Structures are given as C-alpha cells and as structure tokens.
Amino acid sequence: MRKILFGVIITLIVLFTFKYCGEEKEDKIVLKENSALIQKQIKNVGKLVVTEGHFSEVFTYKNSKAVFGDLLEAEKKAVVIVNADVTVAYDLSLIEYDIDEKNKILRIKGIPKEEIKINPDLEYYDVQADFLNQFEAQDYNVIKETVKKTLMKKIEASDLKSNAQNRLISELSKFFILTNSLGWSLEYNQTPIESIGTLNDLRL
C-alpha cells in the first residue's frame, strides 16, 4: 500500500513538474511574440511624420554706402516677393527605445527633435542700383538669409509646429494602444503613460 501511495505521489510530482515547465515555456513564447509585435509596430511607425505649410511675404531690401568720403551716397534697393514651402518633420526611425520583456514595459527613451525645412522662392522686382553700388552675389545671399530668419520667426508664432506635434502624438498613441491591448505598460523618460491624455501633457 505504501509503495502504491509513494508511486502515485512520484507520478503527481513528475506531472506537475512537466505542467509547470510547459506553462513557463508557453509564457516565454507569448512574451517573445508580444515583443516582436511591438518591434514591428515601432518599425512601421519609424517614418517621417511631416506637416506642411506655406508662407507668402513681401520684403523691401535697401543698401546704401558712402562714396568719396561722405560726399555721395550710393543706394541700391529691390522689392522681393517670397513664396515659401515649409515642412516640419519628425524622423521616427531615430526613436530610442527599450523593450523590457521581464516586466512587460516598452520604454521610449528619446524622440528626435523636429526638423524644419524652408524652401523659399524669391522673385525680385523694381531692382535699382547706383553705378557705384551695384547688386552682387553677397546681396542676394544676405536677402536669402534674412528671409529665412524672418520666416523662422513666423513659423514659431504660427500653429505649424503645434500641428506637427499633434501628429507626432497621434503616432505615439499607437504604441499606447498596442501595449495596453497586450497587457504591457508604456513609459516615456521614466514617466508611465496611463492614457493618451498623458501623452498630450508631456513635453516632447
């Protein structure tokens, strides 16, 4: 009787061990599958998020210099019409992240800074120049740089950057939806993301 009872106990122990090992293996497989799915989602999102804008401005350029001491003043001027296409982009292929399989956490460590590109088309009208103060290549370079600086200030004051950030948050919210559906957690710079609203409150 004792031998039978001992045999039953040994059998149960062996079965329990196999069952436990099998469940642990299955859990690891699920974690691997989940992490692979998260990596795939990051790769899919890892693209340029681009917001476009257009600006039109009219500038008046003037330049004068004294000649023959202060006896004469030679002047040159032009009216410049600017039509500029502007893009604000985030290259999410450069996003820094870490997948913690053990604790089921996707940690976003860094998001690339936005890239602002200005492509101005300049047209010159009413170009006037004295013989002693002609337009040179340097003048056109100065005009172009001044235009870019002025447009950058207008971009900062416009809603173009905020619209671009809204699109960025929309892309990042895909990470929250995925991790939440898999029972994982999402963190950004050690801040737990508990809702899409939390993403909106972050300083990205």
MITOR-435711 format. One record per residue: x, y, z of N, C-alpha, C, CB in turn. Coordinates in steps of 0.2 Angstrom, whole numbers, padded with zeros to 4 digits, always signed. Each point is the difference from the previous one (the first is absolute). Glycine has a CB too. Layout:
<recs>
XYZXYZXYZXYZ;...
</recs>
This chain:
<recs>
+0004-0006+0000-0004+0006+0000+0004+0006+0000-0009-0006+0006;+0015+0006-0002+0004+0006+0000+0004+0001-0006+0001-0002+0012;+0001-0004-0015+0003+0001-0007-0005+0003-0005+0007-0010+0003;-0013+0008-0003-0005+0003-0005-0001+0007+0002-0006-0011-0001;+0005+0013+0007+0000+0007+0002+0006+0004-0002-0008-0003+0009;+0014+0000-0008+0006+0004-0002+0000+0000-0007+0006-0005+0010;-0008+0000-0014+0000+0001-0007-0004+0005-0003+0003-0012+0000;-0009+0012+0003-0005+0006-0002+0003+0007+0001-0010-0008+0003;+0013+0009+0003+0003+0006+0002+0005+0002-0005-0002-0002+0012;+0007-0003-0014+0005+0001-0005-0003+0002-0006+0008-0008+0006;-0013+0005-0008-0003+0001-0007-0003+0007+0000-0003-0012-0001;+0000+0014+0006-0003+0007+0001+0005+0005-0001-0010-0005+0007;+0016+0004-0003+0005+0005+0000+0003+0001-0007+0003-0004+0012;-0002-0002-0016+0003+0000-0006-0005+0004-0005+0006-0011+0002;-0013+0009-0002-0005+0004-0004+0000+0007+0002-0007-0011-0001;+0007+0013+0007+0000+0007+0002+0006+0004-0003-0007-0003+0011;+0013-0001-0010+0006+0003-0003+0000+0002-0007+0006-0006+0009;-0009+0001-0013+0000+0000-0007-0005+0006-0002+0002-0012-0002;-0008+0012+0006-0005+0005-0001+0003+0007+0001-0009-0008+0003;+0012+0009+0002+0003+0006+0002+0005+0003-0005-0002-0003+0012;+0006-0002-0014+0006+0002-0005-0004+0002-0007+0008-0008+0006;-0013+0004-0007-0004+0001-0007-0003+0007+0001-0002-0012-0002;-0001+0014+0007-0003+0007+0001+0005+0005+0000-0009-0005+0006;+0015+0004-0003+0005+0005+0000+0002+0001-0007+0004-0003+0012;-0003-0002-0016+0003+0000-0007-0005+0004-0004+0006-0011+0001;-0013+0010+0000-0005+0003-0004+0000+0007+0002-0007-0010+0000;+0008+0012+0006+0000+0007+0002+0005+0004-0004-0005-0003+0012;+0011+0000-0012+0006+0003-0003-0001+0001-0008+0007-0005+0009;-0011+0000-0012-0001+0000-0007-0005+0006-0001+0002-0012-0001;-0007+0013+0005-0004+0006+0000+0003+0006+0000-0009-0007+0005;+0014+0008+0000+0004+0006+0001+0004+0001-0006+0000-0002+0012;+0003-0003-0015+0004+0001-0006-0004+0003-0005+0008-0009+0003;-0014+0005-0004-0005+0003-0006-0002+0007+0001-0004-0012-0001;+0003+0014+0008-0003+0006+0001+0006+0005-0001-0008-0004+0008;+0014+0003-0006+0005+0004-0001+0002+0001-0008+0005-0003+0011;-0006-0002-0015+0001+0000-0007-0005+0004-0003+0005-0011+0000;-0011+0011+0003-0006+0004-0003+0001+0007+0001-0008-0009+0002;+0011+0011+0004+0001+0007+0002+0006+0003-0004-0004-0003+0012;+0009-0002-0013+0006+0003-0005-0003+0001-0007+0008-0007+0007;-0012+0003-0009-0003+0001-0007-0004+0006+0000-0001-0012-0002;-0003+0014+0007-0004+0006+0000+0005+0006+0000-0009-0006+0007;+0014+0006-0003+0005+0005+0000+0003+0001-0007+0003-0002+0013;-0001-0003-0016+0003+0000-0007-0005+0003-0004+0007-0010+0002;-0014+0009-0002-0005+0002-0004-0001+0008+0001-0006-0011+0000;+0007+0013+0006-0001+0007+0002+0007+0004-0002-0009-0003+0009;+0014-0001-0009+0007+0003-0001+0000+0003-0007+0005-0008+0008;-0008+0014-0009+0000+0003-0007+0000+0007+0002-0006-0009-0006;+0006+0013+0000-0001+0008+0001-0007+0002+0001+0010+0001-0007;-0011+0002+0012-0007+0003+0002+0001+0008-0002-0003-0008+0009;+0000+0010-0015+0001+0006-0003-0006+0004+0000+0008-0005-0007;-0007+0012+0009-0006+0005+0000+0003+0005-0004-0005-0003+0011;+0000+0005-0016+0002+0005-0005-0003+0007+0001+0002-0010-0008;+0001+0015+0006-0003+0007+0000+0003+0004-0005-0001-0001+0012;-0003+0007-0014+0002+0004-0005+0000+0007+0003-0004-0008-0009;+0009+0012+0007+0000+0007+0002+0002+0005-0006+0004-0004+0012;-0007+0009-0012+0001+0005-0005+0001+0007+0003-0007-0006-0008;+0013+0009+0006+0002+0007+0003+0002+0004-0006+0003-0006+0011;-0003+0013-0009+0003+0005-0004+0005+0004+0004-0010+0001-0008;+0017-0001+0005+0005+0003+0004+0003+0006-0005+0003-0011+0007;-0001+0016-0003+0004+0005-0004+0007+0000+0003-0011+0007-0001;+0015-0008-0004+0007+0000+0002+0004+0007-0002+0000-0013-0002;+0003+0016+0006+0004+0006-0001+0007+0000+0003-0011+0006+0000;+0016-0004-0004+0007+0001+0002+0003+0006-0003+0001-0013+0001;+0002+0017+0003+0003+0006-0002+0007+0000+0003-0011+0006-0001;+0016-0003-0003+0007+0001+0003+0002+0007-0002+0002-0013+0000;+0003+0016+0004+0002+0006-0001+0006-0001-0005-0003+0005+0011;+0004+0000-0016+0005-0001-0005+0004+0007+0000-0006-0009-0007;+0012+0009+0005+0004+0007+0000-0001+0003+0007-0002+0001-0012;+0004-0005+0017-0001+0002+0007-0007+0001+0002+0010+0007-0001;-0013-0002+0003-0007+0001+0001-0003+0005-0005+0002-0003+0012;+0001+0004-0018-0003+0004-0004-0006-0002-0004+0011+0004-0001;-0011-0011-0001-0005-0003-0003-0003-0006+0003+0005+0004-0010;-0011-0006+0009-0003-0006+0003-0003-0004-0006-0002+0005+0011;+0005-0011-0012-0002-0005-0005-0005-0005+0003+0011+0002-0007;-0017-0002+0004-0005-0005+0002-0002-0005-0005-0004+0010+0007;+0002-0016-0004-0003-0005-0004-0006-0003+0004+0011-0002-0006;-0016+0000+0002-0006-0002+0004-0004-0005-0005-0001+0011+0007;-0003-0015-0004-0004-0004-0004-0006-0003+0004+0010-0004-0006;-0016+0003+0003-0006-0003+0003+0001-0008-0001-0007+0011-0002;+0006-0014+0007+0001-0008+0000-0007-0003+0002+0013+0001+0002;-0016-0005-0006-0006-0004+0001+0002-0007+0002-0007+0008-0008;+0005-0010+0013+0003-0007+0003-0006-0005+0000+0009+0006+0006;-0009-0011-0009-0005-0006+0001+0004-0006+0003-0008+0005-0010;+0007-0007+0016+0004-0005+0003-0004-0006+0002+0008+0009+0004;-0006-0015-0006-0003-0006+0003+0004-0002+0006-0004-0004-0012;+0001+0002+0017+0003-0002+0006-0002-0007+0003+0001+0013+0003;+0003-0017-0001-0001-0006+0003+0002-0001+0007+0000-0005-0012;-0004+0002+0016+0003-0001+0007-0001-0008+0000-0003+0011+0006;+0009-0014-0005+0000-0008+0000+0003-0003+0006+0000+0001-0012;-0002-0007+0014+0003-0004+0005+0002-0006-0003-0007+0005+0009;+0013-0007-0009+0003-0006-0002+0000-0005+0005+0007+0006-0008;-0013-0010+0008-0001-0005+0006+0004-0006-0001-0011+0004+0001;+0015-0005-0006+0005-0006-0001+0005+0001+0005-0003-0001-0012;+0004+0008+0015+0005+0001+0005-0002+0000+0007+0005+0007-0009;-0011-0010+0010-0003+0000+0007+0004-0005+0004-0011+0003-0004;+0013-0001+0010+0003-0005+0005-0004-0003+0004+0010+0008+0000;-0010-0015+0001-0004-0003+0004+0003-0007+0003-0010+0005-0007;+0006-0008+0012+0003-0006+0003-0006-0004+0001+0010+0006+0005;-0010-0012-0006-0005-0005+0001+0002-0005+0006-0004+0000-0012;+0000+0001+0018+0001-0004+0006-0005-0005+0000+0005+0010+0006;-0002-0016-0009-0005-0006+0000-0002-0003+0007+0005-0003-0011;+0000+0004+0015-0001-0003+0007-0006+0004+0003+0012-0004+0001;-0012+0010-0001-0005+0004+0004-0006+0003-0005+0009+0003+0008;-0008-0005-0014-0005+0001-0005-0001+0008-0001-0006-0011+0002;+0012+0014-0003+0000+0008-0001+0003+0002-0006+0000+0001+0012;-0003+0003-0016+0003+0003-0006+0002+0007+0003-0006-0006-0009;+0013+0007+0009+0003+0007+0002+0002+0004-0006+0003-0005+0011;-0006+0011-0012+0002+0004-0005+0005+0005+0003-0011-0001-0006;+0017+0001+0004+0006+0004+0004+0001+0007-0004+0005-0011+0004;-0006+0011-0010+0001+0006-0003-0004+0001-0007+0011+0000+0005;-0013+0006-0007-0003+0001-0006+0004+0005-0004-0012-0003+0005;+0013+0002-0011+0004+0005-0004-0003+0007+0000+0005-0009-0007;-0001+0014+0007-0003+0007+0000-0002+0001-0007+0008+0004+0008;-0013+0001-0009-0003+0001-0006+0005+0003-0005-0011+0002+0006;+0010-0003-0012+0004+0003-0005-0004+0005-0004+0007-0011-0001;-0005+0017+0000-0004+0005-0003+0004+0002-0007-0005+0005+0011;+0002-0006-0016+0003+0002-0007-0004+0005-0003+0004-0012-0001;-0001+0017-0001-0003+0006-0004+0003+0000-0007-0001+0007+0011;-0004-0007-0016+0002+0000-0007-0003+0007-0003+0001-0013-0001;+0003+0018+0002-0003+0007-0003+0001+0000-0008+0002+0005+0012;-0007-0002-0015+0001+0002-0007-0001+0008+0000-0005-0011-0004;+0011+0014+0002+0001+0007+0000-0001+0003-0007+0007-0001+0011;-0011+0006-0011-0001+0004-0006+0002+0007+0001-0009-0008-0005;+0013+0011+0001+0002+0007+0001-0003+0005-0005+0011-0005+0004;-0013+0010-0001-0004+0005-0004+0003+0007+0002-0011-0007-0001;+0010+0012-0004+0003+0007+0001+0007+0000+0003-0012+0003+0002;+0016-0007-0006+0007+0000+0002+0003+0007-0002+0001-0013+0000;+0002+0017+0005+0004+0006-0002+0006+0000+0003-0011+0006-0001;+0016-0004-0002+0007+0001+0002+0004+0005-0003+0000-0012+0002;+0003+0016+0002+0005+0005-0002+0006-0003-0003-0004+0008+0008;+0007-0005-0013+0006-0002-0003+0006-0002+0005-0003+0007-0010;+0003-0003+0015+0006-0002+0005-0003-0005+0005+0005+0012-0002;-0011-0014+0002-0002-0005+0005-0004-0005-0003+0000+0009+0009;+0003-0014-0013-0004-0004-0004-0002-0007+0004+0006+0004-0010;-0011-0007+0008-0002-0006+0003+0005-0006-0001-0012+0003-0001;+0014-0006+0006+0005-0006+0000-0003-0006+0003+0010+0008+0000;-0006-0013-0001-0002-0007+0002-0001+0000+0008+0006-0005-0009;-0002+0009+0012-0001+0001+0008-0007+0003+0002+0013+0001+0000;-0015+0004-0004-0007+0003+0001-0005-0006+0000+0004+0011-0005;-0004-0015+0000-0005-0005-0001+0000-0005+0006+0000+0001-0013;+0006-0003+0015+0001-0004+0006-0003+0003+0006+0011-0005-0005;-0009+0012+0006-0003+0003+0006-0007+0000+0000+0010+0007+0000;-0013-0006-0006-0008+0001+0000-0002-0007+0001+0000+0009-0009;+0003-0015+0007-0003-0006+0001+0000-0002+0007+0004-0003-0011;+0002+0004+0015+0001-0001+0007-0005+0004+0004+0012-0003-0002;-0013+0009+0000-0005+0004+0004-0007-0002-0001+0008+0010-0002;-0010-0012-0004-0006-0003-0001-0001-0006+0004+0000+0004-0012;+0005-0009+0012-0001-0006+0004-0001+0001+0008+0007-0005-0009;-0003+0010+0011-0001+0002+0007-0006+0003+0002+0012+0002+0000;-0015+0002-0005-0007+0003+0001-0005-0005+0000+0004+0010-0005;-0003-0015+0000-0005-0005+0000+0000-0005+0006+0001+0001-0013;+0005-0002+0015+0001-0005+0006-0004+0003+0006+0011-0004-0004;-0011+0011+0005-0004+0003+0005-0007+0000-0001+0009+0008+0002;-0011-0008-0008-0007-0001-0001-0003-0007+0001+0001+0009-0009;+0004-0014+0007-0002-0007+0002-0001-0001+0007+0007-0004-0010;-0002+0007+0014-0001-0001+0007-0006+0003+0003+0012+0000+0001;-0014+0005-0004-0007+0004+0002-0006-0003-0003+0007+0010+0001;-0006-0015-0006-0006-0003-0003-0002-0006+0004+0003+0005-0011;-0008-0009+0008-0002-0006+0003+0003-0006-0003-0011+0005+0003;+0016-0004-0008+0003-0005-0004+0003-0005+0005+0002+0008-0010;+0002-0006+0015+0004-0004+0004-0005-0004+0005+0010+0008-0001;-0015-0005+0003-0004-0003+0005-0004-0006-0004-0001+0011+0007;-0001-0009-0014-0003-0005-0004+0004-0006-0001-0007+0009-0006;+0014-0008+0005+0004-0005-0001+0001-0004+0006+0006+0007-0008;-0006-0004+0014+0000-0004+0006-0006-0004+0001+0007+0009+0005;-0013-0006-0007-0006-0004+0001+0000-0007-0004-0006+0011+0002;+0009-0010-0008+0001-0006-0004+0005-0005+0003-0003+0007-0011;+0008-0004+0014+0005-0005+0003-0003-0003+0006+0009+0008-0003;-0013-0005+0007-0004-0003+0005-0005-0006-0002+0001+0011+0007;-0004-0009-0013-0004-0005-0003+0003-0006-0002-0007+0009-0004;+0014-0009+0002+0004-0006-0002+0002-0003+0006+0004+0005-0010;-0002-0002+0015+0002-0003+0007-0006-0003+0003+0009+0009+0001;-0015-0007-0002-0006-0003+0004-0001-0007-0003-0005+0011+0001;+0008-0012-0007-0001-0007-0002+0004-0005+0004-0001+0004-0011;+0007-0002+0014+0004-0004+0005-0005-0001+0006+0011+0005-0004;-0014+0000+0007-0004-0001+0006-0006-0005-0002+0003+0012+0004;-0006-0011-0009-0006-0005-0002+0003-0007+0000-0006+0010-0007;+0011-0011+0003+0003-0007+0000+0002-0003+0006+0004+0003-0011;+0000+0001+0015+0003-0003+0006-0006-0001+0005+0011+0006-0001;-0016-0001+0001-0006-0001+0005-0004-0006-0002+0000+0012+0001;+0000-0014-0008-0004-0006-0002+0003-0006+0002-0005+0007-0009;+0012-0007+0009+0004-0006+0002+0001-0001+0007+0006+0001-0011;-0008+0004+0015+0001-0001+0008+0007+0003+0002-0008-0010+0000;+0011+0014-0005+0006+0003+0002+0000+0007+0002+0005-0007-0009;+0000+0010+0011+0000+0007+0002+0004+0004-0004-0002-0003+0012;+0001+0010-0013+0004+0004-0004+0003+0006+0005-0007-0003-0011;+0013+0004+0010+0003+0006+0003+0004+0004-0005+0001-0007+0011;-0001+0014-0009+0004+0004-0004+0004+0004+0005-0008+0001-0009;+0015-0001+0009+0005+0003+0004-0002-0001+0008+0001+0009-0009;-0003-0016+0010-0001-0002+0007-0007+0002+0002+0012+0000+0003;-0016+0003-0007-0007+0002+0002-0005-0005-0003+0004+0012+0000;-0007-0015+0004-0005-0005-0002-0006+0003-0004+0002-0007+0010;-0003+0004-0016-0006+0003-0004-0006-0004+0001+0008+0004-0009;-0013-0001+0013-0006-0004+0002-0006+0002-0004+0005+0000+0011;-0004+0005-0016-0005+0001-0004+0002+0004-0006-0008+0000+0009;+0005+0001-0015+0002+0004-0005+0000+0008+0002-0005-0008-0008;+0001+0009+0013+0000+0007+0003+0007+0002+0003-0013-0001+0002;+0016-0004+0001+0006+0000+0003+0006+0002-0005-0003-0008+0009;+0002+0005-0015+0005+0002-0006-0001+0008-0001-0001-0012-0005;-0005+0014+0005-0002+0007-0002+0003+0005+0005-0010-0004-0006;+0011+0001+0012+0003+0005+0005+0007+0000+0001-0010-0002+0006;+0013-0003-0010+0008+0000+0000+0003+0005-0004-0001-0012+0002;+0007+0014+0000+0004+0005-0004+0005-0004-0004-0001+0009+0009;-0001-0010-0015+0004-0005-0005+0005+0004-0003-0010-0007-0002;
</recs>
